[in-house]
């Protein structure tokens, strides 16, 4: 994400490509097998204790929503999940009113212990290792609901967008809403016949019936729930293939003509930017790319997987930032939200790397200037970058100091070594997750240097790092 202010192994429970499933040893598994549990409400992220849920791993979502620009969204979603414990009950994260729940394993009841939790209780416990299809039907007005201080639904009489971070899914489909549980997404959205829908991956088909049209999108790869999105409205669309990569670009027809032309010119740079990022970071993790510019103005852009959504004014560096997130945030996702600097700091660093390689200011000069501009005692240094707190995960120091950390690390280990480190990080954790500890361990392994004090100074402690060679300054 970019707001307007910003132009060793992973812990137990982390899977390389999917949900937060704890794998038990043989003795432990035998002892645990007879136990029937109520799944936890929350996946274990201290910043958002109700986010996600324990006891299962979602493999796929099949979302069928209907939005006719009356403010009401209705539909059904089928989740295919696999239990990781013998479950007496389990929760989904969802805000809209629910009318029915069906399980492929048999009858079930449901309740709402809080406005954010949908609790499902099968009539008989579900054995660990069981694949279950859960179908939830619902209808409500997303704009009436908030969670964690967020009211994320944005719509006008002409357009609507389900786009936000760190939460968006609960406003439009039930889910295990945390980056630890990635899953494949199929998105079907029905709108009035004269409107269009854009989402992740590729447009699989459009079915028109009477006054309505249903758009089916899929194939966006394993995805964190907040990165799934749709926008609905009237769009000018460009498609094609460039640099061996198919693209789908959409710009709102409700923008003034000059703004619409400028936005499309900007979006057409997408394949070239992705090709440059591949040379810097290694292979792109997805099969398609693109971008969307809407006439709505939520105040930020977001790196929705395969297809970022931008505000009206699309700058080149903003595109570099959001497309860099396809590596850092989308393919390699956070293990917990405290690790968000691995997304935002890395994407911000790639902005400065782009400038450096396109006749702009060098990364080293930018680092020196940024360090000089923020003197000792400035509030800029108060935040602990590797643990900013739930209310500060998108504060400017997370972006700027995160990027400065990589620039300083480049001074410490060398330009070539940092490039190799970033490519290795993206490759080793492709479609998986990362932590600060894991990144530090890889940096030490590849550089042969003890970087404990370096990472302490830059991301684990408040205060201005000392101006020393050991700190890359």
C-alpha positions, 0 to 999 in steps of 0.5 A: 500500500502507498498512502498519500504520505508515501509517493534461521526459518519462519516460526512454527505454523508457517507453510511455504505456500498456504495456511497457518498449519502446525505440523505435529510430530508422530508422538504428538499427533498420536496424543492429540488425535482423540481431542475435540477442540473449538477452533480459536477465534484468531490466528495468533496475530497480536496486532489483530487478535480476531483476525483469522482463525485456527483449526483449518487451512482454506484451499480455495474460495468461490465467491458469487456476489451481486451488487446493483448499486443500491448499497446492498451486496448479496451472494454466497461463497463456497470455501474449500478448507482442510481441518488441521484439528478435530473440530467441534466448531470453527469461525470465519471472519465476516461482517454482513448478515448471514442467512444460511450455512451448509457443510459438505460433511453434514448439518450445522448451525451458526451464530454471531458471537461478535459482529466480526465472527461467524461461528459454525457448529457442525452437528458432529465433530469434523475429523482432522485432515478432512476436506470440507466445503462450506457454503455461506449465503448473505446479504447486507449493506457493506457501508454500514459496517466497521471493524478495527476502526476501519469502514472500508467499503467505498462506493458512489452511484457509479462505481464501487470498490472492495479495496483496502488493507489490512482488512477488506474481505469481511465486507464482501466475502467470509474468509480466514482473514489473515495473510498466513492463510493464502488460498486460490480465488474465483470471483464472480460479481453480478452488476447491471448490464451496463457496468463492468467488473475488474478483479484479480488474475484473468477474465474467465468469462462474462455471462449476460442475462436480461438487465445484468452481467456476471463477470468471472475472474480467477487464476491470480495464484495463492492469495492473501484475503486482503489482496483479493478485490473487485471494482465495478463501474464503467471502464476503458479497457486495454489488453495485450501482451508485452515483455512476454506477460499478458496485461489487463488495464482499466481506467474509469470512464467517469474521469475527465477525458484528459485525466483518463488519457493520462491514467491510461498512458501511465498504466501502459508502462506496467509491463515495462516496469514489471520487466525491470523489476524482474531483472532486479528481483527475479521472476515475477510470481504470477501469470498476468499483470495490469492495473486499475484507476477508478474515479473514486478517491479512497486516499491511497493505492493498493497492490492488489495481487496481479492488478494494483488499484491506483488513485486518479493521478498515477505517477511512475514511482507510485507504479514502481512501488505497487508493482514491487509489492507483487514480490514483497507483500503479495508473493512473499507475505507477512507472517504477522502484521508487525513484519509490514516493513518487509512489504512497505520498506522494500517497495519504497526502496525499489522506488529509489532503485528505479530513480538511480537506474533511470538518471535520477538520484543515487540510492546512497545520496538519497540515504545520506540526505534522508539521514541528514534531514531527520536529526537526532531527537526527531520523532521520525526515529521514535517508531520501532520499525519491526514492531510499530504497533497496530495503529502505526503499521502504515506510518511514514517511518515504516516506509522511509526507514524500512527503505533506508535500512536496505540502502544502509545494508547495501553500503554494508554488504555491497550493491551486488550482494544486496541485489542477490539477497533480495532475489534470494528472499523473493525466490525462497519465500515465493508464495509464502511468508517472511519475518524480520528474523528470517530476513536477517538470518538470510542476510547474515548467511549470504554476506558472512557478516554478523548483522545483529547490531545493524538490524537492532539499530535500524529496525528493532530499536527506536532512535537514530542509528549512529553514523558509523560504517557498521550501520552502513552510514 
